[in-house]
Amino acid sequence: MNYFEKIRELAKNVPSTLVDFSLPRDIARTPTQASSNFITNKEQGDWAENLIFRAINENSKNLIAVKYGKSDDLVAGEDGFDTFYQSFQDELDTIGKRPDLLIFKKSDFNEKLGLDISKLDHSILTEYVKKAVAGIEIRSSAFLIERYEYAMQIRTQKFTQKALEIKELILSKYLDLLENKARKKYIDVLTNLTETTLSVSDFRVSSWSSSERLVQLTDLFKELKKCIKEIQKRDFLSITPKVEDIKVVYKWIETFNVPHFYFQVFFDKVYGISFEQILTLISNSENEGVVFSVEQDTKNQNKTTIKINSKTGFQIAYKVDEPEHKSVRKEMERGRLLFYVTFQGGTAYLDINNLREILNLKEFDF
């Protein structure tokens, strides 16, 4: 069984409610206007791609990274963007979505084509791309993952302690009010609240106002509810494949039979996961809410995104030196000005053993 055949079998297990491979992909509308935030995010993504590109090429004796993902410096609203965007959409339907980087053995690297084949037509690259040992989709995140996880741990501890204190306060000072037939069910709710069950607990808050103590009781239940909501918020940073991309990545794998991976670049570390593992994880409903969640991403046009706990994957870089950044002024047609941030430099310190393991390249030296 080759790589694509394995992916095809795994795809059969993915719930159609999440990704329906039998349906054609949704046709995207051409963006009409770029924002400063969009361009900053694009610049950050380009920096993350270049970070991994340099890290591999500066450290490997036997592998070489080549820029492959279709990209252009044009943004929505500039001349030529509509043509570029339509060409991109046509390519998605023909070969699928190009990963940002291809990894080749140096013995298979085509020096004439060079280190950047992103602007070359796919029709002249087919046989060359099939020689790659891996395709890597680079995603970026404007977070320090270690700082985030520490903050989330403190937050959870804070609201857990507060929730349990409110529970004890209600049971010690307002139990007589809960003995009322209409409110007695709340005794069971409170009794079952523990440090463990807070993460899965839920109840409807009633509003009582016929006495001052009942108003106080109502306020305490509302505060308890707020604590529980804070505890139940997603507490991990994620590797973020969009649901709509799953199909076009699958199409690319079907076309080239090359293993595919997602690398998530944070400003302090880098984590990676294989497309094979993504399909395995999302095929098991027991994993939802534990190692992945499905959310509407407000930062990406509310597109449905699968958010997988980064630490489910491999740590690809154990340290990242932050880049330099500066503000840039861009003048659009009709005099509209955009101000955005660009990123330069930075270094990713690779965990060579993990990189070899995730890419399944143990048979030869990095």
HELIX and SHEET records of a PDB file:
HELIX    1   1 TYR A    3  ALA A   11  1                                   9    
HELIX    2   2 SER A   36  ASN A   59  1                                  24    
HELIX    3   3 PHE A   81  THR A   94  1                                  14    
HELIX    4   4 LYS A  106  ASP A  108  5                                   3    
HELIX    5   5 HIS A  122  ILE A  124  5                                   3    
HELIX    6   6 THR A  126  VAL A  129  1                                   4    
HELIX    7   7 ILE A  145  LYS A  173  1                                  29    
HELIX    8   8 LEU A  175  LEU A  178  1                                   4    
HELIX    9   9 LYS A  185  THR A  191  1                                   7    
HELIX   10  10 THR A  197  SER A  199  5                                   3    
HELIX   11  11 GLU A  212  ILE A  231  1                                  20    
HELIX   12  12 VAL A  243  PHE A  256  1                                  14    
HELIX   13  13 PHE A  275  ILE A  282  1                                   8    
HELIX   14  14 SER A  285  ASN A  287  5                                   3    
HELIX   15  15 THR A  298  ASN A  300  5                                   3    
HELIX   16  16 SER A  310  THR A  312  5                                   3    
HELIX   17  17 GLU A  333  GLY A  335  5                                   3    
HELIX   18  18 ILE A  352  ILE A  358  1                                   7    
SHEET    1   A 7 LEU A  63  LYS A  67  0                                        
SHEET    2   A 7 LEU A 101  LYS A 105 -1                                        
SHEET    3   A 7 ALA A 134  SER A 140 -1                                        
SHEET    4   A 7 HIS A 260  VAL A 265  1                                        
SHEET    5   A 7 VAL A 270  SER A 274 -1                                        
SHEET    6   A 7 PHE A 314  ASP A 321 -1                                        
SHEET    7   A 7 THR A 347  LEU A 350 -1                                        
SHEET    1   B 3 SER A 238  ILE A 239  0                                        
SHEET    2   B 3 LYS A 303  ASN A 309 -1                                        
SHEET    3   B 3 PHE A 292  ASP A 297 -1                                        
SHEET    1   C 2 GLU A 324  GLU A 331  0                                        
SHEET    2   C 2 LEU A 337  GLN A 344 -1                                        
END                                                                             
